Amino acid sequence: MFPALCGLIAALGCSGADPPIDAAGAAGSSFGRVSVQASHNHDTDAVRVSASALFVRWRGLAESTVRTLLSLPGFGVDDLRPGDCRLLDQAAAMGDAAGGRADIQLLDAGDLTLLTPDHLWALAPRRYPDVLPTLSGFVYGAASDLAPGDRFAVHGRGGAEIGLFHAGTEAPREVRMVAVAGLEATPGIVLRRGVDASVRLDAAAADTYVELQIGSTDALMALRCRTLGGVATLPAAYLAELPRGEAVLAGVRWVTAPLRIAGGANLRQGELWVEYRDELAVGLR
């Protein structure tokens, strides 16, 4: 009798496991991000400029989970009010992606070129590490460090899954940390996990935030706080959720511009994100 009943109501799912989710379906979400980071070493005064890009389509997960999993620079700060903070946990996001019915596809965007007024670089694809069975595809990066520039632009010629696009913006102005936890901003400062820590920048601007980052690749945790009057306070409650160890503290200024997409249905939104980072090695105890 049971087989007959299953045959009668098969359309209601009486048979077998659910089919896998495909991010290419009509209900999927997507975005693209080209990121440029100029990282200034607060101790040595050296500046390193790097670039990366990814174009992602997904189903079965919240957008915040996908962006945290992919460790996008600056994710979430433009949604914060001045003085507010956000804690991001990449390992937790991976757990959410691995534990549910989800599909995350990193798309082929074809040839990508990043330009300044004086230089041009190709952003080459590489396969994303096989860290999750639900995540596959390619990310893009420059083969070497870039030269600083006062303006950045990106051009995409289009690939198998994404049409032509371009974007451009002026580079953000430099920013420096002046004081950390009441002390002059110098290497070796120790932050206490049970105590609020204030970070003062040399600019009281709306386009700045402070980031404390700790952890290894694929298990990064980051506390990001928008500044208010040039000061960001890292709350003790958030610091207590971070592990003890060596961390990187950064004062950051950013600009962003939308990707102008000429064609292709697989990319619904995108942005060029450029940030200048003043970085300092600190301890978290």
N, C-alpha and C positions, 0 to 999 in steps of 0.2 A: 504493500500500500504506500509506503514512504517514497519509493522511486516514482510512482505515479503522481503522488502529490507534488514532488519536486518538479516533474515535467510540467505540471499544470501551472505552477507559479514560478517558473524559472526566471521570468522577467522581473520578479521581485527579489532576486538575488539568492535563491535557495542553494545554488551550486557554487562551490569553490571559493577561492579568495578573490578580493577585489582586484581589478586590473590596475597596473601601475599608472600613476599620473604622468601626463605628458605636458611639459611647459609650453609646447607649441600650440596648445588648444586655445580656443577663443577667450577663455576666462583667465589666461595667463597675464602676468604683469612684466614690465621690462623697464630698464633704464641703462644709460651709458655714462661713464665717467672717465675723463682724462684728467689726471692729477699731476701737478708740477710742484715740487717741494725744494725750496732753497733753505738748507739747514746750516745755520751759523753756530759754530762751536764757541760757546761763551768763554771758554778757557784759552783756546789757541787762536781765536779770531778767524779760523779757516771757514770757508763756505763751500758746501757741496750741493750741487743741483741735480736732482733726479726726476724722472718722469715715468709714469705708468698709465695704463688704460685698460678698461674692461667694459664689456657690453653684455648684460645679463638678462635672461628671461627665466621666469620661475612661476611655479604654482605650488600651493599647499603650505606656504609660509607667509608670515607678516613681512612687510618690506623692511622694517627695522631689524629683524633677524637676519635677513639676507645681507644687508649693508654691514652689519656688525660682523657676520661670518667672514665677509670678504675684506674686512679691516680697511675700510675706506678712510683716507685722511680727512679729518675734520667732520666726519659724519655726525649730524645731530646738533651742531653748535648754532646753525642758523635758525633752528626752531626754539632755541632757548631764549628766555628773557635775560637782560643784563643782571648779573649776580647769580643766576641759576646754574646748576651743574647736572651732568649726566654721566653715569657709569656704564661702560661697555665691557662685556665679557665674551671674547671670541669663542672660548671653549664651551661656554653655556649655549651660545648660538649654534655651534656645531652639534651639540647634543640634541637640540630641538630639531635640527635638520635630519639627523640620523634616526631619531626616534619616531618620526611621523611619516605620513605619506606625502612626499614632496619630490619635486624635480627642479633642479637648477642647472641651466645651460648657459655657458659662457660662449658668446657667439663670435663667428668669423666676420670681422669688419674690413677685411681686405688690407690694402696698403695705408698706413698711417704715417703722417709727417708732422713733426713739431718744428716750429720756426720762431726765431727772434729776428730783429732787424739785421743781424750780422751772421747768423748761423742757421743751419738746417740739420735735423736729425731724423732718421727713420726709427719708428717704434716697431720692433719685431715681435711676432707672436711666439709664445712658448706654452706648452701644455701645462695646465694647472695641476699641481700635485694630487695624486689619488688619495685624498684624505677622507672622502665620503663616497659611498656608492651612489648617492643622489646628486652629486656635483661633478660636472664634466665640462671640458672645453678649453679655451685659450685665454690668456691674458697677454698684454703687450708691455714692452719696456724698451728703453734705450740700452744699447750695448755698453755704454760707458757714461761717466758723469758728463753733465752738460755745462756749457758756459753760462754765466749769469746774463740776464737780459732785462731791459726795462719794459718789454712787451712780449707776450707769448701768443702764438696762434697755432691751431691744429687743423689739419685737412685730412679727411678720410675719402678715399676714392671709391669706397663701397666694396662689399664682398658678397659672399654667397647668401648672407642673411641680413645685411644692412646696406642701405643706400648711401649716397654721397652725403657728407656733412662737413661743416666747418664752424669754428668759433675763434674769438680772439679777445684779449683783454690786456690792459696795462698791468704790470707787475705790482704787487703791494709794496708799500714803503717798508723800510726796515723797522724793527722793534727790538728793544732790549729789556731784559729783566733787571730791575734795580735792587730789589730787596726780596728776600725769601724768609718767611717766619721771623721777621724782625731783624734779620741779619743781612749784611751786604751779600749780593748774589755772587757766590764763589763756589768752586767745586768742593765736594765733601760735606756739604750741609746734610744734616740728618733730619728727616721729618718723622714725627711720632704719630703712630696710627690712631691714637686716642685723643689727639689734640688738633683743633682747627689750625690750618696753615694759610697765611695770607701771602700772596705774590703780587708785588707792585711792578708795573711796567713804566717805561719812560714816555708812554703816550696814553692819554685818556680818550680813547677812540672806540666807536661802536663796533668796528670790524676787527676786534682782538679777542682772543681767548687764551686760557692757560690749560696745558695738558700735562698730566702725570701718567707716564706709560711704563708698564712693567710686564715681564713675562717673555716667553720664547715665541718664535714663529709658530703660528697656528694655535697659540694659547695666550694671546696678548690680552691684557686688561688695560683700559684707559679711562681716566677720570678727566672729563673736559668741562671747564667752567667759563662762562662768559664773564668778561670784566665789567665792572661798574665803577666809573670814575678812575679807570686805570688800575684797579685792584680786583683780583679774584681771590675768593676765600675757598680753600679746599676743605669741605666739612669733615669733621672727625668721623661721622657715621659712615661716610663713603671711604675714607682712608682705612677704616677698620676692616673693610671688605677686601682690601688688596693684600696680597701676600708680602711678607717681609723680604727684603733683598735690595739689590741695586736697581735703580730706576732712572728714567730720563724725564726731567722737568723742562717744559718749553713754554715760552711766551710766543704767541703766534698771531700774525696778521694775515687776513685772507681776502681774496677777491674771487668772484665767480662770474661766468658768462654762459648763457644757454647754447647748446649745440644746435646749429641751424641745419635741420635734416631735410634733404631734398627728395628722398624717396625711401621706400622700404617700409613694410608694415611691422617689422619685428622690433623696432626701437621707438617707444612712445614718448620718451623724454630723455634728456641728457644734459651734461654740463661740463665745462672746463673749469677746474678748480686749481687756483694758484695760491700758494701760501709761503710766507717767509717765517722761519722758525729760529728763535734764539734758544739753543739747547744747553742744558747743564746737567751733569751727572750728580745724582743725590742718592742718599740712602733712605730706606723706609724701614723703620724699626717699631 
